Amino acid sequence: MQGIVTSDGATAPATVASITSRLADKAFFWLDLDGVDSEAHDLLLSVFKIHHLAVDDVQNFGQRPKLEDFENFTYMVVHGASADGASTEEVHFIFADHFVVTVHRGPCGAMDSVRARIEHRKASEAESPQIALIYLVIDQLVDSFFPMLDRLDNQIDDLEDAILVRPTDAQLGTLFAMKRSLITVRKVITPQRDMFASITSGVTELPGVSDDGQRYMRDIYDHLIRISDLVDGYRDLLSGVMDTHLSTVSNRLNVVMKQLTIIATVFLPLSFLTGFFGQNFSFLVGHITGRWPFYTFGVGLEVVSAAGLLYLFRKRGWLGGPTN
């Protein structure tokens, strides 16, 4: 359990006594939890009076983005991009008029950034401190997808160039890994976008958000739309790159098969001629004798037939020459 942060950015020890005192005085504060252990579990239930269903959800990560309004607090789940880009950072929000509780697992870059920003943010920028804090955290979480997608864009370009030079099985594995990464992002971005769409349209009411606070929600929603469009675009682009890989492999296979077919076709008349003149009939043995018949039938016919076939293949463009 980390220290509590007040609206002016000051930090105080997170003890049961200090939290109880601030709740009684209705003094706004922010409590950031790295997971929920037994102490934090009892704190949420007995001190904050959080419903046990919300506490159970906070303990079990893997929740989809959602917004639930309880009698005395609001519960929200938002995702951001992880540092490695292979998964997402899941952050749970429990907030009311005078407090915001965030729960995550492990280091979270968004929280560190918000702590630095909240000291320099003017209190008048939002009418309620909890909405200002929630906006700062969610804005950091949502914007963390942009660097991840930029890296993915560069990887797609490099992979496409490499495929055109020489397609390999390793590139196909990279393609599948990138598609899985995009699917992971899409699973959280789509419901997150729909959640903020309902907030900005007024279908779902977020406590503490007035007309002025709606501007912040619309800003987040705009970022989510851009990310959703990027994810759909990159997914289509990856499908195109995969088609390019398969097409390139197929074309290279066709070239190899054509080369083998040309070789087999060249040796086909040679095999026939050598087989024909290799027969042990008396006429062939008794009449086709001497050096010149050997050069004519034994060597000349094979050379002429092979040269004729190669000329025909080149004329048709199978060897890179002119076509009819």
N, C-alpha and C positions, 0 to 999 in steps of 0.2 A: 504494500500500500504506500503510495507516494503522498507527499504533502498536499494540502489543499491550496488552491490558487484563488485569490479574490479578484474582483472586477478590475482593480488597478494593477494587477500583475504581481502583487506581493504574495509570498509563499509562507504558509504557517504549517506547523506539525499536524498531521492527520490523526488525531486522537478522538476517542468516543466523546470525551468531555467537550473538546473544541467544536466538533461537528454538532453535538446536541445544543451547545450554546448558540451557534450560528443559526441553526434551524429555529430555535426559540425566538431569536432576535430578528429573524427573516432577513439576515444579511447574506447577500449573494456570494456563492463560492463554487468552485469547480474541484471535484475529486476524480482523479484518474487512477484506475485500478489495473494492474497487470495480472489478469486472471482473478478468479473468485475462490479464495480459500475458505476455510471454516470461519475465520474471523470476519472476513468481508461478507460472507453469507449471513452471519448473525447481524452484522451492521446494517445490511440492506433490509432485512426483515424487521428487526426490532427498533432501530433508530430512524431509518428513512420511511418505514412502514410501506415497503414495496410489496406488491402482491406476489404470492409465492410462485405463480405461473411465470411472471416476468423474471424472477430470480432463477427459476429453473432454466429459462431460455438463455439467461446471461451465462450460466455455468456451462451450457452445451453449445459450443461453437459449431459452425457449419450451417448457420441459419441463412435463409434468403433475405434480401433487403425487404424490410417491411416497416410499417408504422401502426402502432396500437395505442389507443387512447384509453387509459384507465381513469378511475375516479379522481385521484389526487396527483397523478403524474402521467407522463407520456413516454412510451418505449419505442425506440427506433433502432434499426440495424442498417448500417451503411458499409460498403466495401470500397477499398482502394487497392492500387497495385502494390505488390510486394517488391522488395528491392531486387530480387532475382528475376522477376517477371514471369515465374512459373506458376505462381498462385496469387491469391489476393489477401489483403489485410482486412480483417473483419473487426469492426468497432461497434459496440453496443452503447446506445445513449439512453439514459434514464434522467429525465429532467422535469422540473416544475418551475414555478415563478422565481424561486430563490436558490436553486441549486441545479447543477448539471453533474451527472456521474457518467464517466466514460469507462468502458471495460474493453480491453484488448489483451492479446497474448504475445509476449515477447516485445522487443524494441519496435517502436512505431514512429517513423519519421515525421508523420503528420503532427503528432503530439509535441515533439520537440520544436517543430517550426512554429506551432501556434503559441507555445510558451514564449518564444522570442518575439512574436508579433504582437501579442496581447499587451505587452508593456508599452508599445508605441502607438496603440490604437486609441483614438479618441472615444470617449464614452458617448458622445452625441451622434456617432455614426449609426447607431441603431437605438430604437426606443426601449428595448429590453435587453439586458446583458446576456441572458441565456440564449436568445436568438442570435446575437452577435457572436457568441462563442461557438454555438453549433454551426453557424455559417462558416466560421474560420476553419473548424476542423473538417467539415464535409467538403469545403472548397479545396483543402489540401489533399484530402483523400481522392476526390474526383480528378483533380488536375494531375495526380500521380500517374494516371493512365496515359497521358500525352507523351512523356519521355519513353515509356514502354512501347507505345505504338510507333514512335519515331525510330527506335532501334529495330523494331520488327520490319518497318518499311525498308530500312537500309539492308537488313538481312535478306529480304525478298529480292531486292535488286541484285545483290551480290550472288545470291543463289541462282537467279535466272541467268546471269552472265556465265556462271560456271557450268550450268547445264548445257548451254549452247556450245561451250567449248568441249566438254566431255561429261556426259551423264554417268553417274555412279549410283550404287545402291545406298551409300551413305547419305547422299543428297535426298533420296526418297525418305529415309528415316528422319532427316531434318525437317522435311516438309510435313510429315505427320506430327512431329513434335510441335511445330509452329501452329498447325491447325488445332491441336489439342489446347495450346495456350490461348488461342483466339476463342475457342469454345468456352473455356473457363471464364474469360472476360465477358463474353456475351451472356453467360448464365446470370451474372450479377448486374451487368449494365442494363439489360432490358427491363427487369422488374424495378431497378432503381430509377430508371427513366420514367416508367409508368407511375411510380410512387410520387415523384416530384411533379409529374404532369397533373395528377389529381390534386396536389397541393396548390399549384399555381392557378388551376382552373376553379378552385373553390369547392371541388367535390369532396375533398378531405380537408378538414380544418386542423391546422397546426396551432396549438395553444401558444399565445404570445405573439403571433404574427399578425400585424395589421397591414394596411395598405403600403406603409413605408417598408415594412419587413418583407412584403411580397417581392420587392425588387431583388432582394438577396436570393430568394428561392427561385426566381426566374433566371437569375444569373447561373445558378447551379444547374437548372434544367437545360439552359442553353448549352452548357458544357457537356451535359450528358447526351444531348442530341448529336452534337459533333462527334463525340466518342462512339456513339452507336453507329453513325454513318461511316466512320473510319473502320470500325470492326467489320461491318458488312462489306465495305469496299475491299479490305484486305482479305476477307474470306473468299470473295470472288477472284481476287488476284492470285491467291494461293491455288485455287482450283485451276486457273489458267496456267500457272507455273507447273502444276502437276500434269496437266494435259501436254504442256510443252515437253516435259521430261519423257512421258510415255511416247509422244510422237517422235522425239529425237532418237530414243532407243529403237523404236520401230523402223525409222528411216535407216539407222546404222545397220540394223539387222537385214534390211532389204538390200543394202549395198553389199554386205558380206555374201548374202545368198546369190546375188547377181554375179559377183566375182567367181564364186564356186561353180555356178551354172555355166559361165563362160569357159572355165577350165575344163569342166566335164564335157562340154559341147565340142571343144577343140580336140579332145582325146577320143571322142566317139568315132570319127572317120579314120583316125590313126589306128584305133583298135580293129576296125573293120578291115583296113588294107593289110595290116600285118597278119591278121587272122586268115584273110583270103589267100595271100601269097605263101602262107606257111603251111598250106595243105599239101599232103604227100601224094598228089596225083602224078602219074607218069608224064603227062603232057607238061605240067609246070616244071617238073624236075628235069625233063629231057630237053625242053626247048628254051626255057628262060635261064640261060647260063651266061657266064662271062661278066666282065667288069661293067660295061655300059648298061646292060639290062638291070644290074644291081643298083647302079646310080639312078637309073630312070624309074624303076618300079619300087625298089627297096628304099630309096631316099627321096627321089624327086616328087613322087605322088604325095608322100607325107608332108613335105615342105610346102608344096603348092596348096594342098587342102587346108593346112593350118594357116597359111598366109591368106588364103581366100576367106576363111571364116573370120580372121582378125580384121580384114578389110571391111567385111560386111558389118561386123559389130561396131567398128569405128564410124562407118558411114551412118549407121542408125543412132549414133550418140551413146552407145552403151559403154564405150571406152573414153568418153570425154571429147570426142570429135564432133564434126558437123552432123546434123540430123536432116532427114528428108522433109 
